[in-house]
Amino acid sequence: MRILICEDSVLLREGLVRLLADDGHEVVAALPDASGLEAAVVETTPELCVLDVRLPPTWTDEGIRAAIGLRSRHPGLAVLVLSQYVEEEYASDLIADGQGSLGYLLKDRVADVRDFLDAVARIAGGATVLDPEVVGQLLARRRRDDRLQALTERERAVLALIAEGRSNQAIAQALFVSPASVEKYITAIFTKLGLEQDETGNRRVIAALVHLGHDTTGASS
């Protein structure tokens, strides 16, 4: 996979370059700031961009604003935000674009290299992968959707794991239930949230957006 990295820490940047290269990926650019990001994306045509949230010159939100801009100008471009911080407002906007192929992981909570590389592959394949802490902070700042009140406690737990980008098998393992039970919970969730089957297969993404308070479909129960 062709990957572009934008990270101001030279040690982390070079570490990511080596880690991804060792896993068989091609790092097409490794940038210390976002000043040349757009030009690099156009020139190198990456399949995935890995960006820090806080980049020079202000170390506030340059990285995540750049990620939002890239997604707007290059629809379908996979983006992994890798940071020490949850930039809540911009993270909400990033998730709400509904494109999938998105990750938001916290550096200090990436404990296993294999899990990180698996997340990279899943994001590139179209999944949305969010650190549970990111989900938690976004939930804390939003008012609950009335539709969520119709869900049982177990259905809410399943929906929270969907929002983290977990597969049905992973949800089953986390909740110690069978995959068949997970399917039943998900069907009930879709029904209660008013999400009908469509050709795009995006009901999981839309359900996650409802969970995070950013439903733009106008669906109602």
SVG drawing of the C-alpha trace seen along z (x, -y; Angstrom):
<svg xmlns="http://www.w3.org/2000/svg" viewBox="-40 -29 54 47">
<polyline fill="none" stroke="black" stroke-width="0.4" points="0.0,0.0 1.2,-3.5 1.3,-5.6 2.0,-9.2 3.0,-10.2 2.8,-13.7 4.3,-13.8 6.4,-16.5 8.3,-14.1 11.3,-12.9 11.6,-9.8 8.0,-8.8 8.0,-9.7 11.0,-7.6 9.8,-4.8 6.5,-4.7 8.4,-4.7 10.4,-1.6 7.4,0.1 5.2,-0.3 8.0,0.6 8.8,3.7 5.2,4.7 5.5,4.4 4.0,1.0 5.6,-1.8 6.0,-5.1 5.8,-7.6 6.4,-10.7 7.2,-11.5 6.6,-15.1 7.4,-17.1 4.4,-19.6 1.3,-20.2 2.8,-23.0 3.5,-20.7 0.8,-18.1 -1.6,-18.8 1.2,-19.0 2.6,-15.7 -0.7,-14.0 -1.2,-15.1 2.3,-14.1 2.5,-10.7 -1.1,-9.6 -1.1,-7.7 -3.8,-5.2 -3.6,-6.2 -2.4,-9.3 -1.3,-9.1 -1.4,-12.5 -0.7,-13.9 -3.4,-16.3 -1.0,-19.0 1.6,-20.1 3.9,-23.2 3.7,-26.1 1.1,-26.5 0.9,-22.8 -2.9,-23.2 -5.1,-21.6 -3.2,-21.9 -3.1,-18.2 -6.8,-17.3 -7.9,-20.4 -5.6,-19.2 -7.2,-15.7 -10.7,-17.3 -9.4,-19.3 -7.9,-16.2 -11.1,-14.2 -13.0,-17.1 -10.7,-17.5 -9.9,-13.8 -13.0,-11.7 -12.3,-8.2 -8.7,-8.9 -8.1,-6.8 -6.9,-8.8 -5.5,-7.7 -5.3,-10.4 -2.7,-9.4 -2.3,-11.7 -2.0,-12.2 -5.1,-14.3 -8.8,-14.1 -9.6,-17.3 -13.4,-16.9 -14.9,-19.5 -12.8,-18.6 -12.9,-14.8 -16.7,-15.1 -16.6,-16.8 -14.1,-14.3 -16.3,-11.3 -19.5,-13.0 -18.4,-13.0 -19.6,-9.4 -17.0,-8.2 -15.5,-5.4 -11.8,-4.6 -11.1,-6.6 -9.1,-6.0 -8.5,-8.1 -6.1,-6.4 -4.3,-7.7 -0.5,-7.3 -0.3,-6.4 -3.0,-3.7 -1.5,-1.8 0.0,1.0 0.5,3.7 2.3,3.3 0.2,6.0 -3.0,4.4 -1.8,1.1 -0.9,2.7 -4.2,4.5 -6.0,1.1 -4.0,-0.4 -5.2,2.4 -8.8,2.2 -8.9,-1.6 -7.5,-1.3 -10.1,1.4 -12.9,-1.1 -13.5,-0.6 -13.9,-3.3 -11.6,-2.5 -11.9,-4.7 -10.0,-4.4 -12.6,-3.8 -11.3,-6.9 -12.1,-9.0 -15.6,-7.5 -16.0,-8.2 -15.0,-11.9 -17.2,-12.5 -20.1,-10.9 -19.5,-13.1 -20.0,-16.3 -23.2,-15.5 -26.9,-15.3 -28.3,-11.8 -30.4,-11.1 -34.0,-10.1 -33.8,-7.0 -31.0,-5.6 -33.4,-5.5 -35.3,-2.7 -32.2,-0.5 -31.6,2.1 -28.4,1.9 -26.9,4.8 -27.8,3.1 -26.1,-0.1 -23.0,1.9 -23.1,3.5 -23.6,0.0 -20.6,-1.4 -18.4,1.4 -19.7,0.8 -18.7,-2.9 -15.2,-1.7 -15.1,0.1 -15.3,3.7 -16.3,6.6 -19.2,8.8 -16.7,11.5 -14.8,9.0 -18.0,7.7 -19.0,11.3 -15.7,11.9 -15.8,8.7 -19.3,9.4 -18.9,13.1 -21.8,13.9 -22.2,15.8 -21.8,14.1 -25.5,15.1 -26.5,13.2 -24.5,10.1 -26.4,10.3 -29.7,10.3 -28.6,7.3 -27.5,5.4 -30.7,6.1 -32.7,4.8 -30.5,1.7 -31.0,0.9 -34.8,1.4 -35.0,-0.9 -32.9,-3.5 -35.0,-3.5 -32.1,-2.4 -33.4,-0.5 -31.3,1.8 -29.8,0.0 -27.3,0.8 -24.4,-1.1 -24.1,1.1 -23.5,-2.0 -26.0,-1.2 -23.1,-0.4 -21.5,-3.8 -24.8,-5.7 -25.7,-3.8 -22.3,-4.8 -22.9,-8.4 -26.3,-8.3 -24.4,-6.9 -21.9,-9.8 -24.6,-12.4 -23.9,-13.2 -26.6,-11.6 -27.2,-13.5 -29.7,-11.1 -32.9,-12.5 -33.9,-9.0 -36.2,-8.8 -37.8,-6.1"/>
</svg>
